[in-house]
Amino acid sequence: MAEITSGGYILIGDFAVFVLKEEQTVINEELKDYKFYCFNGQPKYCQVISDRSKIETIDFYDMDWKHQEFTGLAFPHKPYSKCVIPKPVTFENMKGLATVMSKEIPFLRVDFYEVNGKMYFGELTFYPASGFGEFEPGIWNEKLGQMLKLPEKRK
């Protein structure tokens, strides 16, 4: 199989798959995951996962970077960070791309990283925690569920 040097389409049977290969980056700090929870094309919350190699923490922020009272999806539930997590330099770019990528999709989680002030795309997820995760306190399961507007059934 040929090495993919920059990105391009690969045919697998009848399907075309686009593969993107980014340059190798030297990272001198613990990566934080910035996971945007998008409902009907609008990012509503950013889940920040920190300190995975130590004591993992999970925090949620709204789109004005105000810390939220809930955590979730990991079991057992992870603690909040002990300090305020600074808003990433590329936050507005992340939010803008999350909006574009989630357009016309009832729910999509769009993940990014930031390294040395540069944004990197992570992944798209339709079912975080395979759809089985829960938020704490439990009332947030209902609050977030109410944000989900499914399309009308097709005939």
ChimeraX commands (.cxc) that place a marker at each C-alpha (Angstrom):
marker #1 position 0.00,0.00,0.00 radius 0.5
marker #1 position 1.32,3.47,-0.88 radius 0.5
marker #1 position 2.12,5.93,1.88 radius 0.5
marker #1 position -0.26,8.88,2.05 radius 0.5
marker #1 position 1.90,11.99,2.03 radius 0.5
marker #1 position -0.58,14.87,2.14 radius 0.5
marker #1 position -4.13,13.67,1.67 radius 0.5
marker #1 position -6.39,12.53,-1.09 radius 0.5
marker #1 position -9.09,10.10,-2.10 radius 0.5
marker #1 position -8.71,6.35,-1.88 radius 0.5
marker #1 position -11.20,3.98,-3.51 radius 0.5
marker #1 position -12.38,1.12,-1.32 radius 0.5
marker #1 position -14.79,-0.99,-3.32 radius 0.5
marker #1 position -17.51,1.38,-4.50 radius 0.5
marker #1 position -16.70,4.02,-1.89 radius 0.5
marker #1 position -14.33,6.98,-2.07 radius 0.5
marker #1 position -12.73,7.87,1.26 radius 0.5
marker #1 position -10.85,11.11,1.82 radius 0.5
marker #1 position -7.76,10.73,3.97 radius 0.5
marker #1 position -6.00,13.73,5.46 radius 0.5
marker #1 position -2.51,13.45,6.84 radius 0.5
marker #1 position -1.18,16.33,8.92 radius 0.5
marker #1 position 2.44,17.09,9.59 radius 0.5
marker #1 position 3.98,15.68,12.73 radius 0.5
marker #1 position 3.85,18.18,15.56 radius 0.5
marker #1 position 6.09,18.37,18.63 radius 0.5
marker #1 position 3.94,18.80,21.71 radius 0.5
marker #1 position 5.52,19.98,24.95 radius 0.5
marker #1 position 2.33,20.14,26.97 radius 0.5
marker #1 position -0.60,17.93,27.92 radius 0.5
marker #1 position -3.23,18.10,25.19 radius 0.5
marker #1 position -6.71,19.30,26.02 radius 0.5
marker #1 position -9.66,18.00,24.02 radius 0.5
marker #1 position -12.19,20.65,22.98 radius 0.5
marker #1 position -15.41,18.84,22.08 radius 0.5
marker #1 position -18.23,21.01,20.73 radius 0.5
marker #1 position -21.76,19.72,21.33 radius 0.5
marker #1 position -23.75,21.00,18.34 radius 0.5
marker #1 position -27.52,20.89,18.10 radius 0.5
marker #1 position -29.08,21.56,14.67 radius 0.5
marker #1 position -25.97,23.32,13.41 radius 0.5
marker #1 position -25.36,25.42,16.52 radius 0.5
marker #1 position -22.54,24.76,18.99 radius 0.5
marker #1 position -24.03,25.02,22.49 radius 0.5
marker #1 position -21.37,23.63,24.83 radius 0.5
marker #1 position -17.68,22.84,24.72 radius 0.5
marker #1 position -16.51,19.86,26.75 radius 0.5
marker #1 position -12.89,20.23,27.81 radius 0.5
marker #1 position -11.02,17.09,28.83 radius 0.5
marker #1 position -7.72,17.75,30.60 radius 0.5
marker #1 position -4.92,15.85,32.32 radius 0.5
marker #1 position -5.63,12.46,30.78 radius 0.5
marker #1 position -2.24,11.12,31.93 radius 0.5
marker #1 position -2.80,12.19,35.57 radius 0.5
marker #1 position -6.22,12.71,37.09 radius 0.5
marker #1 position -8.52,13.30,34.13 radius 0.5
marker #1 position -10.93,16.19,34.48 radius 0.5
marker #1 position -14.02,17.09,32.45 radius 0.5
marker #1 position -15.48,20.57,32.29 radius 0.5
marker #1 position -18.22,22.10,30.15 radius 0.5
marker #1 position -18.28,25.72,28.99 radius 0.5
marker #1 position -20.98,27.59,27.11 radius 0.5
marker #1 position -20.20,29.58,23.97 radius 0.5
marker #1 position -19.39,32.65,26.09 radius 0.5
marker #1 position -16.80,30.52,27.94 radius 0.5
marker #1 position -18.76,30.43,31.19 radius 0.5
marker #1 position -18.14,27.30,33.24 radius 0.5
marker #1 position -21.20,25.05,33.51 radius 0.5
marker #1 position -22.50,23.11,36.50 radius 0.5
marker #1 position -22.58,19.72,34.81 radius 0.5
marker #1 position -20.10,17.07,33.79 radius 0.5
marker #1 position -20.53,13.79,32.15 radius 0.5
marker #1 position -20.38,10.90,29.81 radius 0.5
marker #1 position -17.34,9.30,31.43 radius 0.5
marker #1 position -18.14,6.67,34.04 radius 0.5
marker #1 position -17.38,6.99,36.80 radius 0.5
marker #1 position -17.87,10.75,36.42 radius 0.5
marker #1 position -14.63,12.70,36.31 radius 0.5
marker #1 position -14.04,15.71,38.56 radius 0.5
marker #1 position -13.99,19.32,37.41 radius 0.5
marker #1 position -10.62,20.94,36.89 radius 0.5
marker #1 position -9.36,22.65,40.04 radius 0.5
marker #1 position -8.60,25.83,38.09 radius 0.5
marker #1 position -10.34,27.88,35.44 radius 0.5
marker #1 position -9.36,26.60,32.02 radius 0.5
marker #1 position -8.34,29.48,29.76 radius 0.5
marker #1 position -10.36,29.85,26.58 radius 0.5
marker #1 position -8.24,28.56,23.67 radius 0.5
marker #1 position -6.76,31.19,21.38 radius 0.5
marker #1 position -8.49,29.55,18.41 radius 0.5
marker #1 position -11.88,29.19,20.16 radius 0.5
marker #1 position -13.80,31.37,17.68 radius 0.5
marker #1 position -12.31,29.45,14.74 radius 0.5
marker #1 position -13.21,26.14,16.39 radius 0.5
marker #1 position -16.75,27.38,17.01 radius 0.5
marker #1 position -17.09,28.59,13.42 radius 0.5
marker #1 position -15.90,25.30,11.94 radius 0.5
marker #1 position -18.14,23.33,14.32 radius 0.5
marker #1 position -21.08,25.40,13.04 radius 0.5
marker #1 position -20.23,24.67,9.40 radius 0.5
marker #1 position -19.60,20.95,9.96 radius 0.5
marker #1 position -22.81,20.42,11.96 radius 0.5
marker #1 position -25.11,22.32,9.59 radius 0.5
marker #1 position -28.43,20.53,9.10 radius 0.5
marker #1 position -27.45,17.69,11.46 radius 0.5
marker #1 position -29.65,17.16,14.55 radius 0.5
marker #1 position -26.66,16.41,16.79 radius 0.5
marker #1 position -22.93,16.29,16.15 radius 0.5
marker #1 position -19.93,16.52,18.43 radius 0.5
marker #1 position -16.99,18.21,16.70 radius 0.5
marker #1 position -13.58,17.76,18.34 radius 0.5
marker #1 position -10.48,19.92,18.15 radius 0.5
marker #1 position -7.09,20.33,19.77 radius 0.5
marker #1 position -4.92,23.40,20.10 radius 0.5
marker #1 position -1.14,23.15,19.99 radius 0.5
marker #1 position 1.10,26.22,20.18 radius 0.5
marker #1 position -1.84,28.47,19.29 radius 0.5
marker #1 position -2.74,26.38,16.22 radius 0.5
marker #1 position -6.03,24.54,15.84 radius 0.5
marker #1 position -6.16,20.87,14.84 radius 0.5
marker #1 position -9.26,18.90,13.88 radius 0.5
marker #1 position -9.91,15.76,15.91 radius 0.5
marker #1 position -13.03,13.88,14.85 radius 0.5
marker #1 position -16.79,14.00,14.31 radius 0.5
marker #1 position -18.98,11.97,16.64 radius 0.5
marker #1 position -22.70,11.34,16.23 radius 0.5
marker #1 position -23.08,9.23,19.40 radius 0.5
marker #1 position -20.72,10.22,22.25 radius 0.5
marker #1 position -20.17,7.32,24.65 radius 0.5
marker #1 position -22.03,5.16,22.08 radius 0.5
marker #1 position -25.24,6.92,23.14 radius 0.5
marker #1 position -25.12,5.42,26.64 radius 0.5
marker #1 position -23.38,8.20,28.60 radius 0.5
marker #1 position -25.07,10.24,31.28 radius 0.5
marker #1 position -24.58,13.73,32.61 radius 0.5
marker #1 position -24.29,14.70,36.25 radius 0.5
marker #1 position -26.40,16.17,37.79 radius 0.5
marker #1 position -29.04,14.05,36.06 radius 0.5
marker #1 position -31.31,16.99,35.18 radius 0.5
marker #1 position -28.80,17.81,32.41 radius 0.5
marker #1 position -29.76,14.63,30.53 radius 0.5
marker #1 position -33.20,16.16,30.07 radius 0.5
marker #1 position -31.95,19.72,29.42 radius 0.5
marker #1 position -29.59,18.61,26.67 radius 0.5
marker #1 position -32.15,16.17,25.30 radius 0.5
marker #1 position -34.64,19.01,24.89 radius 0.5
marker #1 position -32.15,20.78,22.59 radius 0.5
marker #1 position -32.34,17.88,20.15 radius 0.5
marker #1 position -34.83,18.56,17.36 radius 0.5
marker #1 position -35.19,15.55,15.10 radius 0.5
marker #1 position -36.39,15.96,11.51 radius 0.5
marker #1 position -39.91,14.95,10.63 radius 0.5
marker #1 position -40.34,11.34,9.60 radius 0.5
marker #1 position -39.96,10.84,5.86 radius 0.5
marker #1 position -42.79,9.16,4.03 radius 0.5
marker link #1:1,2 radius 0.2
marker link #1:2,3 radius 0.2
marker link #1:3,4 radius 0.2
marker link #1:4,5 radius 0.2
marker link #1:5,6 radius 0.2
marker link #1:6,7 radius 0.2
marker link #1:7,8 radius 0.2
marker link #1:8,9 radius 0.2
marker link #1:9,10 radius 0.2
marker link #1:10,11 radius 0.2
marker link #1:11,12 radius 0.2
marker link #1:12,13 radius 0.2
marker link #1:13,14 radius 0.2
marker link #1:14,15 radius 0.2
marker link #1:15,16 radius 0.2
marker link #1:16,17 radius 0.2
marker link #1:17,18 radius 0.2
marker link #1:18,19 radius 0.2
marker link #1:19,20 radius 0.2
marker link #1:20,21 radius 0.2
marker link #1:21,22 radius 0.2
marker link #1:22,23 radius 0.2
marker link #1:23,24 radius 0.2
marker link #1:24,25 radius 0.2
marker link #1:25,26 radius 0.2
marker link #1:26,27 radius 0.2
marker link #1:27,28 radius 0.2
marker link #1:28,29 radius 0.2
marker link #1:29,30 radius 0.2
marker link #1:30,31 radius 0.2
marker link #1:31,32 radius 0.2
marker link #1:32,33 radius 0.2
marker link #1:33,34 radius 0.2
marker link #1:34,35 radius 0.2
marker link #1:35,36 radius 0.2
marker link #1:36,37 radius 0.2
marker link #1:37,38 radius 0.2
marker link #1:38,39 radius 0.2
marker link #1:39,40 radius 0.2
marker link #1:40,41 radius 0.2
marker link #1:41,42 radius 0.2
marker link #1:42,43 radius 0.2
marker link #1:43,44 radius 0.2
marker link #1:44,45 radius 0.2
marker link #1:45,46 radius 0.2
marker link #1:46,47 radius 0.2
marker link #1:47,48 radius 0.2
marker link #1:48,49 radius 0.2
marker link #1:49,50 radius 0.2
marker link #1:50,51 radius 0.2
marker link #1:51,52 radius 0.2
marker link #1:52,53 radius 0.2
marker link #1:53,54 radius 0.2
marker link #1:54,55 radius 0.2
marker link #1:55,56 radius 0.2
marker link #1:56,57 radius 0.2
marker link #1:57,58 radius 0.2
marker link #1:58,59 radius 0.2
marker link #1:59,60 radius 0.2
marker link #1:60,61 radius 0.2
marker link #1:61,62 radius 0.2
marker link #1:62,63 radius 0.2
marker link #1:63,64 radius 0.2
marker link #1:64,65 radius 0.2
marker link #1:65,66 radius 0.2
marker link #1:66,67 radius 0.2
marker link #1:67,68 radius 0.2
marker link #1:68,69 radius 0.2
marker link #1:69,70 radius 0.2
marker link #1:70,71 radius 0.2
marker link #1:71,72 radius 0.2
marker link #1:72,73 radius 0.2
marker link #1:73,74 radius 0.2
marker link #1:74,75 radius 0.2
marker link #1:75,76 radius 0.2
marker link #1:76,77 radius 0.2
marker link #1:77,78 radius 0.2
marker link #1:78,79 radius 0.2
marker link #1:79,80 radius 0.2
marker link #1:80,81 radius 0.2
marker link #1:81,82 radius 0.2
marker link #1:82,83 radius 0.2
marker link #1:83,84 radius 0.2
marker link #1:84,85 radius 0.2
marker link #1:85,86 radius 0.2
marker link #1:86,87 radius 0.2
marker link #1:87,88 radius 0.2
marker link #1:88,89 radius 0.2
marker link #1:89,90 radius 0.2
marker link #1:90,91 radius 0.2
marker link #1:91,92 radius 0.2
marker link #1:92,93 radius 0.2
marker link #1:93,94 radius 0.2
marker link #1:94,95 radius 0.2
marker link #1:95,96 radius 0.2
marker link #1:96,97 radius 0.2
marker link #1:97,98 radius 0.2
marker link #1:98,99 radius 0.2
marker link #1:99,100 radius 0.2
marker link #1:100,101 radius 0.2
marker link #1:101,102 radius 0.2
marker link #1:102,103 radius 0.2
marker link #1:103,104 radius 0.2
marker link #1:104,105 radius 0.2
marker link #1:105,106 radius 0.2
marker link #1:106,107 radius 0.2
marker link #1:107,108 radius 0.2
marker link #1:108,109 radius 0.2
marker link #1:109,110 radius 0.2
marker link #1:110,111 radius 0.2
marker link #1:111,112 radius 0.2
marker link #1:112,113 radius 0.2
marker link #1:113,114 radius 0.2
marker link #1:114,115 radius 0.2
marker link #1:115,116 radius 0.2
marker link #1:116,117 radius 0.2
marker link #1:117,118 radius 0.2
marker link #1:118,119 radius 0.2
marker link #1:119,120 radius 0.2
marker link #1:120,121 radius 0.2
marker link #1:121,122 radius 0.2
marker link #1:122,123 radius 0.2
marker link #1:123,124 radius 0.2
marker link #1:124,125 radius 0.2
marker link #1:125,126 radius 0.2
marker link #1:126,127 radius 0.2
marker link #1:127,128 radius 0.2
marker link #1:128,129 radius 0.2
marker link #1:129,130 radius 0.2
marker link #1:130,131 radius 0.2
marker link #1:131,132 radius 0.2
marker link #1:132,133 radius 0.2
marker link #1:133,134 radius 0.2
marker link #1:134,135 radius 0.2
marker link #1:135,136 radius 0.2
marker link #1:136,137 radius 0.2
marker link #1:137,138 radius 0.2
marker link #1:138,139 radius 0.2
marker link #1:139,140 radius 0.2
marker link #1:140,141 radius 0.2
marker link #1:141,142 radius 0.2
marker link #1:142,143 radius 0.2
marker link #1:143,144 radius 0.2
marker link #1:144,145 radius 0.2
marker link #1:145,146 radius 0.2
marker link #1:146,147 radius 0.2
marker link #1:147,148 radius 0.2
marker link #1:148,149 radius 0.2
marker link #1:149,150 radius 0.2
marker link #1:150,151 radius 0.2
marker link #1:151,152 radius 0.2
marker link #1:152,153 radius 0.2
marker link #1:153,154 radius 0.2
marker link #1:154,155 radius 0.2
view
